[in-house]
Amino acid sequence: MKMQSVKKINPYLILAMVLILLIKWAALPSRVPLFYSRPWGEDQLAPKIFLLLLPGISLVIFLINSVLAKTVFKKNHPIFADLGYLTSFVVAVLGLISLLKIIFLVS
């Protein structure tokens, strides 16, 4: 996959997370399993509004990496710019997978 396509896919992955949340919001229970590192049971549950953290964190990381890539790394260190975009892509993909896993688990 070329780096140009990775740059263009990131916003669509984040948009997909938001659209999935909008579509499934009414069907979600008031508390969803989000914190898988905690012991099984009540400790893993969070209010469904916390699901907005997944696209939110992905968006913040994408924006920070994009700004850094365009300003700091573009001329001096282009490999770091590409790594920033790749990191943003991986975070967005993992966020989308996590969101889908949670939604399929509670639906």
TORVO-837515 format. One record per atom (N, C-alpha, C, O): residue number from 1; residue in one letter; x, y, z. Coordinates in Angstrom, 1 decimal, padded with zeros to 4 digits. Example, Ala and Ser with C-alpha at 12.3 -4.5 7.8 and 13.67 -1.06 7.14 Angstrom:
2
(site 1 "A" (013.2 -005.7 007.8)) (site 1 "A" (012.3 -004.5 007.8)) (site 1 "A" (013.2 -003.3 007.8)) (site 1 "A" (014.2 -003.3 008.5)) (site 2 "S" (012.8 -002.2 007.1)) (site 2 "S" (013.7 -001.1 007.1)) (site 2 "S" (012.9 000.0 007.9)) (site 2 "S" (013.4 001.1 008.0)) 
END
This chain:
107
(site 1 "M" (000.9 -001.2 000.0)) (site 1 "M" (000.0 000.0 000.0)) (site 1 "M" (000.9 001.2 000.0)) (site 1 "M" (001.8 001.3 000.8)) (site 2 "K" (000.6 002.2 -000.9)) (site 2 "K" (001.4 003.4 -001.0)) (site 2 "K" (001.0 004.3 000.1)) (site 2 "K" (-000.1 004.3 000.7)) (site 3 "M" (002.0 005.2 000.5)) (site 3 "M" (001.8 006.1 001.6)) (site 3 "M" (000.7 007.1 001.3)) (site 3 "M" (000.0 007.6 002.2)) (site 4 "Q" (000.6 007.5 000.0)) (site 4 "Q" (-000.5 008.5 -000.4)) (site 4 "Q" (-001.9 007.9 -000.1)) (site 4 "Q" (-002.8 008.6 000.4)) (site 5 "S" (-002.0 006.6 -000.3)) (site 5 "S" (-003.4 006.0 -000.1)) (site 5 "S" (-003.6 005.9 001.4)) (site 5 "S" (-004.8 006.1 001.9)) (site 6 "V" (-002.6 005.7 002.2)) (site 6 "V" (-002.7 005.7 003.7)) (site 6 "V" (-003.2 007.0 004.2)) (site 6 "V" (-004.0 007.1 005.1)) (site 7 "K" (-002.6 008.1 003.6)) (site 7 "K" (-003.0 009.5 004.1)) (site 7 "K" (-004.4 009.7 003.8)) (site 7 "K" (-005.1 010.4 004.6)) (site 8 "K" (-004.9 009.2 002.7)) (site 8 "K" (-006.3 009.5 002.3)) (site 8 "K" (-007.3 008.6 003.0)) (site 8 "K" (-008.5 009.0 003.2)) (site 9 "I" (-006.9 007.4 003.4)) (site 9 "I" (-007.8 006.4 004.0)) (site 9 "I" (-008.1 006.8 005.5)) (site 9 "I" (-009.3 006.6 005.9)) (site 10 "N" (-007.2 007.4 006.2)) (site 10 "N" (-007.4 007.7 007.6)) (site 10 "N" (-008.7 008.5 007.9)) (site 10 "N" (-009.4 008.0 008.8)) (site 11 "P" (-009.0 009.6 007.2)) (site 11 "P" (-010.2 010.3 007.6)) (site 11 "P" (-011.4 009.4 007.3)) (site 11 "P" (-012.4 009.6 008.0)) (site 12 "Y" (-011.4 008.6 006.3)) (site 12 "Y" (-012.5 007.7 006.0)) (site 12 "Y" (-012.7 006.6 007.1)) (site 12 "Y" (-013.9 006.3 007.4)) (site 13 "L" (-011.7 006.1 007.7)) (site 13 "L" (-011.8 005.2 008.8)) (site 13 "L" (-012.4 005.8 010.0)) (site 13 "L" (-013.3 005.3 010.7)) (site 14 "I" (-012.0 007.1 010.3)) (site 14 "I" (-012.5 007.8 011.4)) (site 14 "I" (-014.0 008.1 011.2)) (site 14 "I" (-014.9 008.0 012.1)) (site 15 "L" (-014.3 008.5 009.9)) (site 15 "L" (-015.7 008.8 009.6)) (site 15 "L" (-016.6 007.5 009.7)) (site 15 "L" (-017.7 007.6 010.1)) (site 16 "A" (-016.0 006.4 009.3)) (site 16 "A" (-016.7 005.1 009.4)) (site 16 "A" (-017.1 004.8 010.9)) (site 16 "A" (-018.1 004.3 011.2)) (site 17 "M" (-016.1 005.1 011.8)) (site 17 "M" (-016.4 004.8 013.2)) (site 17 "M" (-017.6 005.7 013.7)) (site 17 "M" (-018.4 005.2 014.4)) (site 18 "V" (-017.5 007.0 013.3)) (site 18 "V" (-018.6 007.9 013.7)) (site 18 "V" (-020.0 007.4 013.1)) (site 18 "V" (-021.0 007.5 013.8)) (site 19 "L" (-020.0 007.1 011.8)) (site 19 "L" (-021.2 006.6 011.2)) (site 19 "L" (-021.8 005.3 011.8)) (site 19 "L" (-023.0 005.2 012.0)) (site 20 "I" (-020.9 004.4 012.2)) (site 20 "I" (-021.3 003.2 012.8)) (site 20 "I" (-021.9 003.5 014.2)) (site 20 "I" (-023.0 003.0 014.5)) (site 21 "L" (-021.3 004.4 014.9)) (site 21 "L" (-021.9 004.8 016.2)) (site 21 "L" (-023.2 005.5 016.0)) (site 21 "L" (-024.2 005.2 016.8)) (site 22 "L" (-023.4 006.4 015.0)) (site 22 "L" (-024.6 007.0 014.8)) (site 22 "L" (-025.7 006.0 014.4)) (site 22 "L" (-026.9 006.2 014.9)) (site 23 "I" (-025.4 005.1 013.6)) (site 23 "I" (-026.4 004.1 013.2)) (site 23 "I" (-026.8 003.2 014.3)) (site 23 "I" (-028.0 002.9 014.5)) (site 24 "K" (-025.9 002.7 015.1)) (site 24 "K" (-026.1 001.8 016.2)) (site 24 "K" (-026.4 002.4 017.6)) (site 24 "K" (-026.7 001.6 018.5)) (site 25 "W" (-026.4 003.7 017.7)) (site 25 "W" (-026.5 004.3 019.0)) (site 25 "W" (-027.7 003.9 019.8)) (site 25 "W" (-027.6 003.6 021.0)) (site 26 "A" (-028.9 003.9 019.1)) (site 26 "A" (-030.1 003.6 019.8)) (site 26 "A" (-030.2 002.1 020.3)) (site 26 "A" (-030.8 001.8 021.3)) (site 27 "A" (-029.5 001.3 019.5)) (site 27 "A" (-029.6 -000.2 019.9)) (site 27 "A" (-028.6 -000.6 020.9)) (site 27 "A" (-028.6 -001.7 021.5)) (site 28 "L" (-027.6 000.3 021.3)) (site 28 "L" (-026.6 000.0 022.3)) (site 28 "L" (-027.2 000.1 023.7)) (site 28 "L" (-028.0 001.0 023.9)) (site 29 "P" (-026.8 -000.8 024.6)) (site 29 "P" (-027.2 -000.6 026.0)) (site 29 "P" (-026.5 000.6 026.6)) (site 29 "P" (-025.6 001.2 026.1)) (site 30 "S" (-027.0 001.0 027.8)) (site 30 "S" (-026.5 002.2 028.4)) (site 30 "S" (-025.1 002.0 028.9)) (site 30 "S" (-024.3 003.0 029.0)) (site 31 "R" (-024.6 000.8 029.1)) (site 31 "R" (-023.2 000.5 029.5)) (site 31 "R" (-022.7 -000.6 028.6)) (site 31 "R" (-023.4 -001.6 028.3)) (site 32 "V" (-021.5 -000.4 028.1)) (site 32 "V" (-020.9 -001.3 027.1)) (site 32 "V" (-019.5 -001.7 027.7)) (site 32 "V" (-018.9 -001.0 028.4)) (site 33 "P" (-019.0 -002.9 027.3)) (site 33 "P" (-017.7 -003.3 027.7)) (site 33 "P" (-016.6 -002.6 026.9)) (site 33 "P" (-016.5 -002.7 025.7)) (site 34 "L" (-015.8 -001.8 027.6)) (site 34 "L" (-014.8 -001.0 026.9)) (site 34 "L" (-013.4 -001.2 027.5)) (site 34 "L" (-012.4 -001.2 026.8)) (site 35 "F" (-013.3 -001.5 028.8)) (site 35 "F" (-012.0 -001.6 029.4)) (site 35 "F" (-011.7 -003.1 029.6)) (site 35 "F" (-011.9 -003.7 030.7)) (site 36 "Y" (-011.1 -003.7 028.6)) (site 36 "Y" (-010.9 -005.1 028.6)) (site 36 "Y" (-009.7 -005.5 029.4)) (site 36 "Y" (-009.5 -006.7 029.8)) (site 37 "S" (-008.9 -004.5 029.8)) (site 37 "S" (-007.7 -004.8 030.7)) (site 37 "S" (-008.1 -005.0 032.2)) (site 37 "S" (-007.3 -005.5 033.0)) (site 38 "R" (-009.3 -004.6 032.5)) (site 38 "R" (-009.8 -004.7 033.9)) (site 38 "R" (-010.4 -006.1 034.1)) (site 38 "R" (-010.7 -006.8 033.1)) (site 39 "P" (-010.6 -006.5 035.3)) (site 39 "P" (-011.2 -007.8 035.6)) (site 39 "P" (-012.6 -008.0 035.0)) (site 39 "P" (-013.3 -007.0 034.8)) (site 40 "W" (-013.0 -009.2 034.6)) (site 40 "W" (-014.2 -009.4 034.0)) (site 40 "W" (-015.4 -009.0 034.9)) (site 40 "W" (-015.4 -009.2 036.1)) (site 41 "G" (-016.4 -008.4 034.3)) (site 41 "G" (-017.6 -008.0 035.0)) (site 41 "G" (-017.9 -006.5 034.9)) (site 41 "G" (-017.6 -005.9 033.9)) (site 42 "E" (-018.4 -006.0 036.0)) (site 42 "E" (-018.7 -004.6 036.1)) (site 42 "E" (-017.6 -003.7 035.8)) (site 42 "E" (-017.8 -002.6 035.3)) (site 43 "D" (-016.4 -004.1 036.2)) (site 43 "D" (-015.2 -003.2 036.0)) (site 43 "D" (-014.9 -002.9 034.6)) (site 43 "D" (-014.3 -001.9 034.3)) (site 44 "Q" (-015.4 -003.7 033.7)) (site 44 "Q" (-015.1 -003.5 032.2)) (site 44 "Q" (-016.1 -002.6 031.6)) (site 44 "Q" (-015.9 -002.1 030.5)) (site 45 "L" (-017.2 -002.4 032.2)) (site 45 "L" (-018.3 -001.6 031.6)) (site 45 "L" (-018.1 -000.1 031.8)) (site 45 "L" (-017.5 000.4 032.8)) (site 46 "A" (-018.5 000.6 030.8)) (site 46 "A" (-018.5 002.1 030.7)) (site 46 "A" (-019.7 002.6 030.1)) (site 46 "A" (-020.3 001.9 029.3)) (site 47 "P" (-020.1 003.8 030.4)) (site 47 "P" (-021.3 004.4 029.7)) (site 47 "P" (-021.0 004.4 028.2)) (site 47 "P" (-019.9 004.6 027.7)) (site 48 "K" (-022.1 004.3 027.4)) (site 48 "K" (-021.9 004.2 026.0)) (site 48 "K" (-021.3 005.4 025.3)) (site 48 "K" (-020.7 005.4 024.2)) (site 49 "I" (-021.4 006.6 026.0)) (site 49 "I" (-020.8 007.8 025.5)) (site 49 "I" (-019.3 007.7 025.4)) (site 49 "I" (-018.6 008.4 024.6)) (site 50 "F" (-018.7 006.8 026.2)) (site 50 "F" (-017.2 006.6 026.1)) (site 50 "F" (-016.8 006.0 024.8)) (site 50 "F" (-015.6 006.0 024.5)) (site 51 "L" (-017.7 005.4 024.1)) (site 51 "L" (-017.3 004.8 022.7)) (site 51 "L" (-016.9 005.9 021.8)) (site 51 "L" (-016.2 005.7 020.8)) (site 52 "L" (-017.2 007.2 022.1)) (site 52 "L" (-016.8 008.3 021.3)) (site 52 "L" (-015.3 008.5 021.4)) (site 52 "L" (-014.7 009.3 020.7)) (site 53 "L" (-014.7 007.9 022.5)) (site 53 "L" (-013.2 008.0 022.6)) (site 53 "L" (-012.5 007.4 021.5)) (site 53 "L" (-011.4 007.9 021.1)) (site 54 "L" (-013.0 006.3 020.9)) (site 54 "L" (-012.3 005.6 019.8)) (site 54 "L" (-012.1 006.5 018.6)) (site 54 "L" (-011.0 006.6 018.2)) (site 55 "P" (-013.2 007.1 018.0)) (site 55 "P" (-012.9 008.0 016.9)) (site 55 "P" (-012.2 009.3 017.3)) (site 55 "P" (-011.5 009.9 016.6)) (site 56 "G" (-012.5 009.7 018.6)) (site 56 "G" (-011.9 010.9 019.1)) (site 56 "G" (-010.4 010.8 019.2)) (site 56 "G" (-009.7 011.7 018.7)) (site 57 "I" (-009.9 009.8 019.8)) (site 57 "I" (-008.5 009.6 019.9)) (site 57 "I" (-007.8 009.4 018.6)) (site 57 "I" (-006.7 009.9 018.3)) (site 58 "S" (-008.5 008.6 017.7)) (site 58 "S" (-008.0 008.5 016.3)) (site 58 "S" (-007.8 009.8 015.6)) (site 58 "S" (-006.9 010.0 014.9)) (site 59 "L" (-008.8 010.6 015.7)) (site 59 "L" (-008.8 011.9 015.1)) (site 59 "L" (-007.7 012.8 015.6)) (site 59 "L" (-007.0 013.5 014.9)) (site 60 "V" (-007.5 012.8 016.9)) (site 60 "V" (-006.5 013.7 017.5)) (site 60 "V" (-005.1 013.2 017.1)) (site 60 "V" (-004.3 014.0 016.7)) (site 61 "I" (-004.9 011.9 017.1)) (site 61 "I" (-003.6 011.4 016.7)) (site 61 "I" (-003.4 011.7 015.2)) (site 61 "I" (-002.2 012.0 014.8)) (site 62 "F" (-004.4 011.6 014.4)) (site 62 "F" (-004.3 011.9 012.9)) (site 62 "F" (-003.9 013.4 012.7)) (site 62 "F" (-003.1 013.7 011.9)) (site 63 "L" (-004.6 014.2 013.4)) (site 63 "L" (-004.4 015.7 013.3)) (site 63 "L" (-003.0 016.1 013.7)) (site 63 "L" (-002.3 016.8 013.1)) (site 64 "I" (-002.6 015.5 014.9)) (site 64 "I" (-001.2 015.9 015.4)) (site 64 "I" (-000.1 015.4 014.4)) (site 64 "I" (000.8 016.1 014.1)) (site 65 "N" (-000.3 014.1 014.0)) (site 65 "N" (000.7 013.6 013.0)) (site 65 "N" (000.7 014.3 011.7)) (site 65 "N" (001.7 014.5 011.1)) (site 66 "S" (-000.5 014.7 011.2)) (site 66 "S" (-000.6 015.5 010.0)) (site 66 "S" (000.1 016.8 010.1)) (site 66 "S" (000.9 017.2 009.2)) (site 67 "V" (-000.1 017.5 011.2)) (site 67 "V" (000.5 018.8 011.4)) (site 67 "V" (002.0 018.6 011.5)) (site 67 "V" (002.8 019.4 010.8)) (site 68 "L" (002.5 017.7 012.2)) (site 68 "L" (003.9 017.4 012.3)) (site 68 "L" (004.5 017.0 011.0)) (site 68 "L" (005.6 017.5 010.7)) (site 69 "A" (003.8 016.2 010.3)) (site 69 "A" (004.4 015.8 009.0)) (site 69 "A" (004.5 016.9 008.0)) (site 69 "A" (005.4 017.0 007.2)) (site 70 "K" (003.5 017.8 008.0)) (site 70 "K" (003.5 018.9 007.0)) (site 70 "K" (004.4 020.0 007.4)) (site 70 "K" (004.9 020.7 006.6)) (site 71 "T" (004.7 020.2 008.7)) (site 71 "T" (005.5 021.3 009.1)) (site 71 "T" (006.9 020.9 009.5)) (site 71 "T" (007.9 021.5 009.0)) (site 72 "V" (007.1 020.0 010.4)) (site 72 "V" (008.4 019.7 010.9)) (site 72 "V" (009.2 018.7 010.1)) (site 72 "V" (010.4 018.9 009.7)) (site 73 "F" (008.5 017.6 009.7)) (site 73 "F" (009.3 016.5 009.1)) (site 73 "F" (009.3 016.5 007.6)) (site 73 "F" (010.2 015.7 007.1)) (site 74 "K" (008.5 017.2 006.9)) (site 74 "K" (008.4 017.1 005.5)) (site 74 "K" (009.7 017.4 004.8)) (site 74 "K" (010.1 016.6 003.9)) (site 75 "K" (010.4 018.4 005.1)) (site 75 "K" (011.6 018.8 004.4)) (site 75 "K" (012.8 018.1 005.0)) (site 75 "K" (013.7 017.6 004.2)) (site 76 "N" (013.0 018.0 006.3)) (site 76 "N" (014.2 017.4 006.9)) (site 76 "N" (014.2 015.9 007.0)) (site 76 "N" (015.2 015.3 006.7)) (site 77 "H" (013.1 015.4 007.4)) (site 77 "H" (013.0 013.9 007.7)) (site 77 "H" (011.7 013.4 007.1)) (site 77 "H" (010.8 013.1 007.8)) (site 78 "P" (011.6 013.2 005.8)) (site 78 "P" (010.4 012.7 005.2)) (site 78 "P" (010.0 011.3 005.7)) (site 78 "P" (008.8 010.9 005.7)) (site 79 "I" (010.9 010.5 006.1)) (site 79 "I" (010.6 009.1 006.6)) (site 79 "I" (009.8 009.2 007.9)) (site 79 "I" (008.9 008.4 008.1)) (site 80 "F" (010.1 010.2 008.7)) (site 80 "F" (009.3 010.4 009.9)) (site 80 "F" (007.9 010.9 009.6)) (site 80 "F" (006.9 010.5 010.3)) (site 81 "A" (007.7 011.6 008.6)) (site 81 "A" (006.4 012.1 008.1)) (site 81 "A" (005.6 010.8 007.7)) (site 81 "A" (004.4 010.7 008.1)) (site 82 "D" (006.2 009.9 007.0)) (site 82 "D" (005.5 008.7 006.5)) (site 82 "D" (005.2 007.8 007.7)) (site 82 "D" (004.1 007.2 007.8)) (site 83 "L" (006.1 007.8 008.7)) (site 83 "L" (005.8 007.0 009.9)) (site 83 "L" (004.7 007.6 010.7)) (site 83 "L" (003.9 006.8 011.3)) (site 84 "G" (004.5 008.9 010.7)) (site 84 "G" (003.4 009.5 011.4)) (site 84 "G" (002.1 009.1 010.8)) (site 84 "G" (001.1 008.8 011.5)) (site 85 "Y" (002.0 009.2 009.5)) (site 85 "Y" (000.8 008.8 008.8)) (site 85 "Y" (000.5 007.3 009.0)) (site 85 "Y" (-000.7 006.9 009.1)) (site 86 "L" (001.5 006.5 009.0)) (site 86 "L" (001.3 005.1 009.2)) (site 86 "L" (000.8 004.8 010.6)) (site 86 "L" (000.0 003.9 010.8)) (site 87 "T" (001.4 005.5 011.6)) (site 87 "T" (000.9 005.3 012.9)) (site 87 "T" (-000.6 005.7 013.1)) (site 87 "T" (-001.3 005.0 013.7)) (site 88 "S" (-000.9 006.8 012.4)) (site 88 "S" (-002.3 007.3 012.4)) (site 88 "S" (-003.2 006.2 011.8)) (site 88 "S" (-004.3 006.0 012.3)) (site 89 "F" (-002.8 005.6 010.7)) (site 89 "F" (-003.6 004.6 010.1)) (site 89 "F" (-003.8 003.4 011.0)) (site 89 "F" (-004.9 002.8 011.1)) (site 90 "V" (-002.7 002.9 011.6)) (site 90 "V" (-002.8 001.8 012.5)) (site 90 "V" (-003.7 002.0 013.7)) (site 90 "V" (-004.5 001.2 014.0)) (site 91 "V" (-003.6 003.2 014.3)) (site 91 "V" (-004.5 003.6 015.4)) (site 91 "V" (-006.0 003.6 014.9)) (site 91 "V" (-006.9 003.1 015.6)) (site 92 "A" (-006.2 004.1 013.7)) (site 92 "A" (-007.6 004.2 013.2)) (site 92 "A" (-008.2 002.8 012.9)) (site 92 "A" (-009.3 002.5 013.2)) (site 93 "V" (-007.3 001.9 012.3)) (site 93 "V" (-007.8 000.6 012.0)) (site 93 "V" (-008.1 -000.2 013.3)) (site 93 "V" (-009.1 -000.9 013.4)) (site 94 "L" (-007.2 -000.1 014.3)) (site 94 "L" (-007.4 -000.7 015.6)) (site 94 "L" (-008.6 -000.2 016.3)) (site 94 "L" (-009.3 -000.9 017.0)) (site 95 "G" (-008.9 001.1 016.2)) (site 95 "G" (-010.0 001.7 016.8)) (site 95 "G" (-011.3 001.2 016.1)) (site 95 "G" (-012.3 000.9 016.8)) (site 96 "L" (-011.3 001.1 014.8)) (site 96 "L" (-012.5 000.5 014.1)) (site 96 "L" (-012.7 -000.9 014.5)) (site 96 "L" (-013.9 -001.3 014.7)) (site 97 "I" (-011.7 -001.7 014.5)) (site 97 "I" (-011.8 -003.1 014.9)) (site 97 "I" (-012.4 -003.2 016.3)) (site 97 "I" (-013.3 -004.0 016.6)) (site 98 "S" (-011.9 -002.4 017.2)) (site 98 "S" (-012.4 -002.5 018.6)) (site 98 "S" (-013.8 -002.1 018.7)) (site 98 "S" (-014.6 -002.7 019.4)) (site 99 "L" (-014.2 -001.0 018.0)) (site 99 "L" (-015.6 -000.6 018.0)) (site 99 "L" (-016.5 -001.7 017.4)) (site 99 "L" (-017.6 -001.9 018.0)) (site 100 "L" (-016.1 -002.3 016.3)) (site 100 "L" (-016.9 -003.3 015.7)) (site 100 "L" (-017.0 -004.5 016.7)) (site 100 "L" (-018.1 -005.1 016.8)) (site 101 "K" (-015.9 -004.9 017.4)) (site 101 "K" (-016.0 -006.0 018.3)) (site 101 "K" (-017.0 -005.7 019.4)) (site 101 "K" (-017.7 -006.6 019.8)) (site 102 "I" (-016.9 -004.5 020.0)) (site 102 "I" (-017.8 -004.1 021.0)) (site 102 "I" (-019.3 -004.1 020.6)) (site 102 "I" (-020.2 -004.6 021.3)) (site 103 "I" (-019.5 -003.6 019.4)) (site 103 "I" (-020.9 -003.5 018.9)) (site 103 "I" (-021.4 -004.9 018.6)) (site 103 "I" (-022.6 -005.2 018.9)) (site 104 "F" (-020.6 -005.8 018.0)) (site 104 "F" (-021.1 -007.1 017.7)) (site 104 "F" (-021.3 -007.9 019.0)) (site 104 "F" (-022.1 -008.8 019.1)) (site 105 "L" (-020.5 -007.6 020.1)) (site 105 "L" (-020.6 -008.3 021.3)) (site 105 "L" (-021.9 -008.0 022.0)) (site 105 "L" (-022.6 -008.8 022.6)) (site 106 "V" (-022.3 -006.7 022.0)) (site 106 "V" (-023.5 -006.3 022.7)) (site 106 "V" (-024.8 -006.4 021.9)) (site 106 "V" (-025.9 -006.3 022.4)) (site 107 "S" (-024.7 -006.5 020.6)) (site 107 "S" (-025.9 -006.6 019.7)) (site 107 "S" (-026.5 -008.0 019.6)) (site 107 "S" (-027.5 -008.2 019.0)) 
END
